[in-house]
Amino acid sequence: MENRLENALARGEFVVTCELIPGRGAHEEAQKKELSHASDIYNTGRIHAISITDNPGGSPALLADFVAMDFMREGATSLVHFTCKDRNRNQMQAQLYAMERSGIQNILVMSGDYQVPSYGGRSRPVFDLDPVQVLRMVGEMNSGLPVQGPKGEVKEKPTHLFPGAVVNPFKYKEGELIPQYLKLEKKLLSGAKFIITQLGYDARKMEEVILYARERGFNTPFIGNVFLVTKGAASLMRKGRIAGCHISDAYMKILEAEAGLPDKGKAARIVRAAKMIAIYKGLGFAGIHIGGFGLNAETVTRILDQAEALADGWRDYAREISYGDPNGYFLYDAEVDAAGQKTGLNAPSKAKRTEVPTDGRIFRGYRFSRFCHYWFFTLNRRFCKVLARVMDRCDRKNGIHRHHGVELIGKALVYGCMDCGDCGLETCAYICPMTQCPKSQRNGPCGGSMEGWCEVYPQERYCIHYMAYHRLKRYNETEKLTRYITPPNNWDFFGTSGWSNYTHRRDNSAHRIPVKIGMETTPDNVLPEKRKENTD
């Protein structure tokens, strides 16, 4: 079966995907209606793929890949959302094998919404891999994954998966936005074939993300998110109940006014969606991703027809669709016209990075951690060599699964250590990603943080990557965020000494993949192993 999405992107067509939320249950009436609408939308012939969510909102729902198989039997191309929250790496590979065997190729890799209370309470979050690591795994599967067989290493037959990823440019704090873009680069380097933006209504941010990618040397197709948001959905987004979305005060007032119209604002939402499509197309995006509750074929057709009619006025609409944070951080300065008026787009010059958080919790304990790491955990320094010899004697005497209570108690008191044995403290400026990040993100933030706060614990905990950025910025060391991709946690080391694994070069610090990302480095959009392959 033709992969309509991949082929259209390869040909340079302006692609359109449309989102389906399968919902809970197997035979619910609302579910049947939603699936029927999705089929009707695809049968208009104007959609390149039906995008199927994976347990959105953290609740269990009908499996996205199972729904995709149903659509495939009808001749429809699907884009399966593939999240990290509910499955470990073994289950991920098993599911990807099944998709390959079934002929499903398109996957959208993301962290996923944190679990909400379900049967018997909240389920245990998994987050065994983050999206960067999943993309690398998929890339290896496509090349023929090396596995250990009874007679040595063998390669599996290559898969034919077409992976994409997401990015959230609608962040208005410097400490949220910069790590978001650094993680985007890691996703692109790890094999993302296309990128879909998360949800926002701000032309400057819509342009910002693609400007950043192009400046960094990436020509990967970007697909813009166009969501027909209602007043009710917007209220949930503002409360953080639907993560990864930005609804400004100004835009909320517009939605509230439109909700009082006879059609509840539907016509206005359609026109606004058409204008956003015109902006995305004018900015050079490869396509758009249409979402919203209760979408049907008629609505999608009206949106696309109006977008074609409005295409030439996209610059004017950029001034209008500017519902961001007027005092927030943008990567570039604002563009102004000859009359000195803002155009709603960006100038080429970079904005100054002046954000300085005042909450002392962000920096608590960091100076102590820097001191300890410098003197005891900097390889080849005297005290680190002494520690290595002590660890070696302990390991040879009692094995690597020996008791290490002093170490564990100390790290538990200071960092909340869970004794994973594959320590990620250094990767996150001495904040434990396993216990302090609900999603265990080692390679950068998810898209769900809001105003610097963690998606899961708003107003209680800061996002650890927001904290890490500002800790490093205070010491002019933000380049530490741009040096490498961190491999997955190796659970062989659970319950073993992190100090021993570090000094013996067994843990992730010895296996990180060096990269050069961030605006301060020369664009280099090929990983070291790929550079080696290209020269062989």
Stockholm file with secondary structure:
# STOCKHOLM 1.0

chainA/1-536         MENRLENALARGEFVVTCELIPGRGAHEEAQKKELSHASDIYNTGRIHAISITDNPGGSPALLADFVAMDFMREGATSLVHFTCKDRNRNQMQAQLYAMERSGIQNILVMSGDYQVPSYGGRSRPVFDLDPVQVLRMVGEMNSGLPVQGPKGEVKEKPTHLFPGAVVNPFKYKEGELIPQYLKLEKKLLSGAKFIITQLGYDARKMEEVILYARERGFNTPFIGNVFLVTKGAASLMRKGRIAGCHISDAYMKILEAEAGLPDKGKAARIVRAAKMIAIYKGLGFAGIHIGGFGLNAETVTRILDQAEALADGWRDYAREISYGDPNGYFLYDAEVDAAGQKTGLNAPSKAKRTEVPTDGRIFRGYRFSRFCHYWFFTLNRRFCKVLARVMDRCDRKNGIHRHHGVELIGKALVYGCMDCGDCGLETCAYICPMTQCPKSQRNGPCGGSMEGWCEVYPQERYCIHYMAYHRLKRYNETEKLTRYITPPNNWDFFGTSGWSNYTHRRDNSAHRIPVKIGMETTPDNVLPEKRKENTD
#=GR chainA/1-536 SS CCCHHHHHHHHTCCEEEEEECCCSSSSCHHHHHHHHHHHHHHTTSCCSEEEECSSGGGCCCSCHHHHHHHHHHTTCCEEEEEESSSCCHHHHHHHHHHHHHHTCCEEEEECCCCCCEETTEECCCCCCSCHHHHHHHHHHHHHCCEEEETTEEEECCCCCCEEEEEECCCCCSHHHHHHHHHHHHHHHHTTCSCEEECBCCBHHHHHHHHHHHHHTTCCCCEEEEEECCCHHHHHHHHTTSSCSBCCCHHHHHHHHHHHTSTTTTHHHHHHHHHHHHHHHHHHTCSEEEEECTTCCHHHHHHHHHHHHHHGGGHHHHHHHCBCSCTTSCCSEEEEECTTSCEEEEEEEEECCCCCCCCCGGGTTTHHHHHHHHHHHSSTTSHHHHHHHHHHHHHHHHHCTTSCCHHHHHHHHHHHCCCCCSSCCTGGGTSCCTTTSSTTCCSSSCCSCCBTTBCSSSTTTSBCHHHHHHHHHHHTTCGGGGGSEECCCCCGGGTTSCHHHHHHTTCSGGGSCEECCCSTTSCCCCSCHHHHHHHHC
#=GC SS_cons         CCCHHHHHHHHTCCEEEEEECCCSSSSCHHHHHHHHHHHHHHTTSCCSEEEECSSGGGCCCSCHHHHHHHHHHTTCCEEEEEESSSCCHHHHHHHHHHHHHHTCCEEEEECCCCCCEETTEECCCCCCSCHHHHHHHHHHHHHCCEEEETTEEEECCCCCCEEEEEECCCCCSHHHHHHHHHHHHHHHHTTCSCEEECBCCBHHHHHHHHHHHHHTTCCCCEEEEEECCCHHHHHHHHTTSSCSBCCCHHHHHHHHHHHTSTTTTHHHHHHHHHHHHHHHHHHTCSEEEEECTTCCHHHHHHHHHHHHHHGGGHHHHHHHCBCSCTTSCCSEEEEECTTSCEEEEEEEEECCCCCCCCCGGGTTTHHHHHHHHHHHSSTTSHHHHHHHHHHHHHHHHHCTTSCCHHHHHHHHHHHCCCCCSSCCTGGGTSCCTTTSSTTCCSSSCCSCCBTTBCSSSTTTSBCHHHHHHHHHHHTTCGGGGGSEECCCCCGGGTTSCHHHHHHTTCSGGGSCEECCCSTTSCCCCSCHHHHHHHHC
//
